[in-house]
Amino acid sequence: MIEELIPEVETRYRTLGAGHRTLAGHSLAGLATVYALLRSPTEQPSFSGYIAASPTLPLAEGAIFDIERTLAENSVDMSGVLFLSVGGRESPEMQQATASLATILREHAYPGLTVHTLVRHGRGHGGNNWQSYIDGIRLMHEYGII
């Protein structure tokens, strides 16, 4: 995506660059979105907005939390706007992991990172995707990212 897709899109269309790009994903793609955010301090940030709908954070025994812990221990800053959402009818494990990540990111107070969360009551895993994309896009618009 970074090496091929983004350069191809930018040669074909007028874009505003990395400061106005948002990455969005649901489920495994939501996990990949969170991973992209956590990788951004060590690489050139390719996105400013991140929409993670029902990210499968408990996978790989919570490895995503280990990555974040390393960033915090090394006082690494990350920047961007993160919109995390989870369905209110998803497993307690998914709801807890999403809430925990948001809490941890806020407690570690990364100066350049803004975190927003939403529990979509009455929705399960599959029912939390498109509405979260809409809400996330609205939020990114409020921040001037898109």
Solvent accessible surface area in square Angstrom, and as a share of the most:
residue,aa,sasa,rsa
1,M,115,0.51
2,I,89,0.45
3,E,154,0.69
4,E,138,0.62
5,L,100,0.50
6,I,22,0.11
7,P,57,0.36
8,E,76,0.34
9,V,56,0.32
10,E,65,0.29
11,T,110,0.64
12,R,167,0.61
13,Y,139,0.53
14,R,244,0.89
15,T,63,0.37
16,L,139,0.69
17,G,22,0.21
18,A,36,0.28
19,G,44,0.42
20,H,76,0.34
21,R,49,0.18
22,T,39,0.23
23,L,26,0.13
24,A,47,0.37
25,G,2,0.02
26,H,34,0.15
27,S,25,0.16
28,L,112,0.56
29,A,51,0.39
30,G,0,0.00
31,L,37,0.18
32,A,57,0.44
33,T,1,0.01
34,V,1,0.00
35,Y,97,0.37
36,A,29,0.22
37,L,0,0.00
38,L,2,0.01
39,R,83,0.30
40,S,8,0.05
41,P,39,0.25
42,T,84,0.49
43,E,94,0.42
44,Q,160,0.71
45,P,59,0.37
46,S,15,0.10
47,F,18,0.07
48,S,23,0.15
49,G,0,0.00
50,Y,2,0.01
51,I,1,0.01
52,A,0,0.00
53,A,0,0.00
54,S,0,0.00
55,P,0,0.00
56,T,20,0.11
57,L,0,0.00
58,P,33,0.21
59,L,88,0.44
60,A,78,0.61
61,E,174,0.78
62,G,13,0.12
63,A,40,0.31
64,I,9,0.04
65,F,33,0.14
66,D,74,0.38
67,I,55,0.28
68,E,3,0.01
69,R,118,0.43
70,T,72,0.42
71,L,12,0.06
72,A,27,0.21
73,E,128,0.57
74,N,98,0.50
75,S,102,0.66
76,V,43,0.25
77,D,67,0.35
78,M,5,0.02
79,S,58,0.38
80,G,13,0.12
81,V,10,0.06
82,L,0,0.00
83,F,12,0.05
84,L,0,0.00
85,S,0,0.00
86,V,3,0.02
87,G,0,0.00
88,G,23,0.22
89,R,181,0.66
90,E,13,0.06
91,S,54,0.35
92,P,111,0.70
93,E,111,0.50
94,M,21,0.10
95,Q,51,0.23
96,Q,115,0.51
97,A,11,0.09
98,T,4,0.02
99,A,54,0.42
100,S,28,0.18
101,L,0,0.00
102,A,2,0.02
103,T,66,0.38
104,I,48,0.24
105,L,3,0.01
106,R,115,0.42
107,E,125,0.56
108,H,81,0.36
109,A,71,0.55
110,Y,14,0.05
111,P,121,0.76
112,G,32,0.31
113,L,21,0.10
114,T,48,0.28
115,V,17,0.10
116,H,58,0.26
117,T,61,0.35
118,L,61,0.30
119,V,62,0.35
120,R,34,0.12
121,H,151,0.68
122,G,48,0.46
123,R,88,0.32
124,G,24,0.23
125,H,64,0.29
126,G,55,0.53
127,G,19,0.18
128,N,0,0.00
129,N,45,0.23
130,W,140,0.49
131,Q,45,0.20
132,S,0,0.00
133,Y,66,0.25
134,I,71,0.36
135,D,40,0.21
136,G,0,0.00
137,I,88,0.45
138,R,151,0.55
139,L,19,0.10
140,M,0,0.00
141,H,124,0.55
142,E,134,0.60
143,Y,99,0.38
144,G,44,0.42
145,I,12,0.06
146,I,81,0.41
